[in-house]
Amino acid sequence: MNAIELAPLDSGAIYSFIALLLGLLGLTVFIFFKPIPSNAKYLTLGIMLPLMGLFVFTFYQSFSSTISWDDKQLQVNIPLYSNTIEINQVHFAQARVVNLLKEPEYAAKWRTNGLGMPGYSLGWFSLNNGDKALLSVTKPAQVIMLPISQDKMIMVSVIDADKALVTLHASALASKPID
């Protein structure tokens, strides 16, 4: 089993999560103490508490994200968007390091489903070049791009991009049939 550890959140993304959670908590407290019918108060709590729980879960899981694979499947373990892909759909040989600051054609253009915060992009995005990508990007200069079909890819920030790329390319060589 091969695995690559993804880069954790940087301080900007951590502060964004904290500000978001404090904002949701403040809004919940404000609505709870506002003179409105009790049904509305409890409905608000019923919505806000699970929403805050979802963001806390995402924040916590972002520190233990990985990509792992064996000879049958690739598992992307990221918050809310964990995915399992058949290994024959993954193009390990085409994996490469992308610096989103210097190669804007691979930068996210539109979020189709996910979370976009300062310092953290998570979920499915349309890229500037028209492709779709599953992103977990915390450091835009250290992104591994791993194609999974003609117009879909996985893009994740890693701690050591060069080492991760060597590991991915080694898997491409190992999966080639020997003549």
MOSUL-V846036 format. One line per field, one symbol per residue. ss: DSSP state (H for helix, E for strand, - for the rest). Layout:
ss: ???
This chain:
ss: -EEEEE----HHHHHHHHHHHHHHHHHHHHHHH----HHHHHHHHHHHHHHHHHHHHHHHHHHH-EEEE---EEEEE-----EEEEHHH--HHH-EEE-----HHH-EEEEEEEEEE--EEEEEEEE----EEEEEE-----EEEEE----EEEEEEE--HHHHHHHHHHHHHHH----
